[in-house]
Amino acid sequence: MTQVIYRVVEHDGGWAYKVGDVFSETFPTHADALAAARIAASEQQLGGKTEGIEFQDAEGKWHEEVASGGDRPSTDVEDEGR
């Protein structure tokens, strides 16, 4: 199972959460960023319905796959600001 970590960090004069190298919007307080990270992490674990998807890879080739609505990652929130 994939593990996704949401990290709460200082960012752009406020606080944000990031996943990998991608930052969320900036929040004015640490508590706001932490609450948003917890919401995002919990919502990412919610299942959906199984659907067919199409995507283009880096070389421009198109692929078709079936994405399982129950194939959700495990998530965690780490607080690097405190």
TORDRENFI-112113 format. One record per atom (N, C-alpha, C): y, z, x. Coordinates in steps of 0.001 Angstrom, whole numbers, padded with zeros to 6 digits, always signed. Layout:
N
YZX...
END
This chain:
82
-001177+000000+000843+000000+000000+000000+001243+000000+000891+002240-000726+000474+003495-000796+001204+004302+000472+000994+004947+000944+002049+005825+002119+001984+007268+001654+002176+008153+001976+001247+009566+001630+001336+010359+002925+001473+011178+003006+002535+011967+004204+002798+013436+003916+002494+014040+004743+001667+015471+004704+001387+016113+005785+002250+017064+005395+003105+017713+006347+004002+019178+006514+003606+019620+007753+003403+021010+008037+003075+021759+008223+004391+022821+007422+004575+023567+007410+005846+025067+007302+005570+025866+007711+006560+027303+007464+006488+027528+005976+006664+028458+005424+005859+028682+003977+005918+030051+003621+005361+030802+002871+006129+032047+002252+005658+033000+003268+005027+033169+004406+005684+034095+005421+005189+033559+006293+004080+032289+006181+003770+031666+006995+002727+030195+007162+003021+029382+007057+001994+027941+007225+002106+027239+006080+001396+026078+005717+001898+025273+004658+001294+023804+004995+001531+022945+004245+000888+021537+004288+001267+021192+002915+001797+020200+002879+002655+019773+001597+003188+018269+001518+003199+017785+000303+003052+016360-000008+003141+016258-001063+004234+015584-000719+005321+015570-001618+006467+016976-001731+007018+017483-002958+007107+018837-003195+007606+019834-003477+006484+019444-003288+005238+020295-003632+004095+020895-002366+003489+022241-002353+003373+022959-001218+002818+023221-001409+001326+023258-000309+000617+023704-000317-000779+025224-000400-000783+025787-000322-001965+027229-000156-002052+027596+001186-001427+028853+001353-001082+029325+002610-000509+029713+003564-001637+029280+004806-001502+029590+005847-002474+030566+006840-001855+031431+007457-002658+032438+008358-002088+031862+009666-001541+030733+010106-002086+030163+011374-001617+028701+011202-001229+028277+012124-000408+026875+012169+000006+025974+012360-001218+026375+013263-002114+025570+013550-003304+025402+012308-004177+026455+011502-004309+026367+010269-005104+025376+009290-004482+025435+009136-003168+024526+008207-002479+023084+008687-002575+022881+009980-002429+021533+010542-002526+020968+010350-003932+021776+010594-004950+021320+010407-006334+020977+008941-006588+021812+008025-006098+021550+006592-006286+020286+006166-005561+020055+006698-004373+018836+006371-003617+017601+006855-004367+017677+008038-004929+016533+008574-005681+016241+007737-006924+017291+007294-007603+017105+006442-008783+016480+005112-008381+017035+004476-007343+016511+003180-006893+015056+003295-006452+014729+004356-005722+013358+004548-005250+012394+004736-006416+012803+005495-007418+011905+005722-008558+011745+004453-009391+012826+003689-009546+012734+002455-010330+011875+001403-009636+011849+001412-008318+011037+000428-007599+009546+000671-007810+009176+001863-008186+007768+002189-008409+007283+001822-009805+008213+001453-010698+007824+001108-012065+007111-000231-012107+006011-000267-012784+005270-001510-012933+005944-002457-013908+005575-003678-013827+006083-004700-014730+004916-005504-015259+005174-006735-015626+004073-007575-016081+003708-008570-014988+002474-008984-014982+001996-009964-014017+002588-011324-014367+003169-011979-013362+003829-013255-013589+003597-014198-012420+003685-015479-012700+003669-016478-011650+005047-016571-011012+005086-016693-009701+006362-016822-008995+006315-018032-008081+007473-018571-007792+007625-019658-006829+008666-019232-005822+008432-019563-004546+009422-019254-003524+009339-020262-002397+010441-020383-001685+010532-021307-000561+010514-020501+000729+009671-020909+001683+009608-020181+002949+010691-020677+003916+010742-020078+005095+011773-020404+006092+011723-021861+006543+010569-022499+006436+010433-023905+006834+010720-024867+005685+011074-024337+004517+011408-025176+003383+010233-025543+002485+009045-024995+002772+007863-025285+001964+007833-024350+000753+007529-024928-000419+007440-024143-001649+006034-023596-001844+005963-022386-002369+004690-021711-002624+004670-021213-004060+003483-021171-004640+003283-020580-005961+002251-019468-005817+002552-018318-006404+001643-017174-006357+001692-016444-007689+000736-015583-007886+000750-014679-009030+001095-013299-008498+002169-012725-009022+002608-011390-008611+002133-010381-009645+001327-009440-009202+000807-008411-010091+001897-007412-010442+002081-007156-011703+003082-006189-012144+002737-004762-011775+001495-004514-011417+001085-003172-011039+001070-002939-009547+001405-003961-008766+001389-003868-007306+002737-003360-006816+002960-002063-006923+004236-001464-006574+004123-000667-005283+005182-000630-004484+005135+000122-003229+005281+001617-003456+004885+002361-002466+005176+003784-002423+006592+003915-001861+007406+004818-002397+008776+004974-001912+009053+006414-001520+010059+006575-000656+010492+007902-000246+011975+007824+000077+012671+008940-000051+014088+009023+000291+014229+009985+001460+014872+009516+002530+015145+010352+003701+016649+010552+003798+017047+011768+004031+018463+012112+004083+018885+012314+005538+019457+011259+006142+019881+011326+007534+021266+011944+007675+021911+012211+006556+023270+012726+006593+023366+014239+006603+022260+014912+006437+022305+016389+006368+021277+016997+007275
END
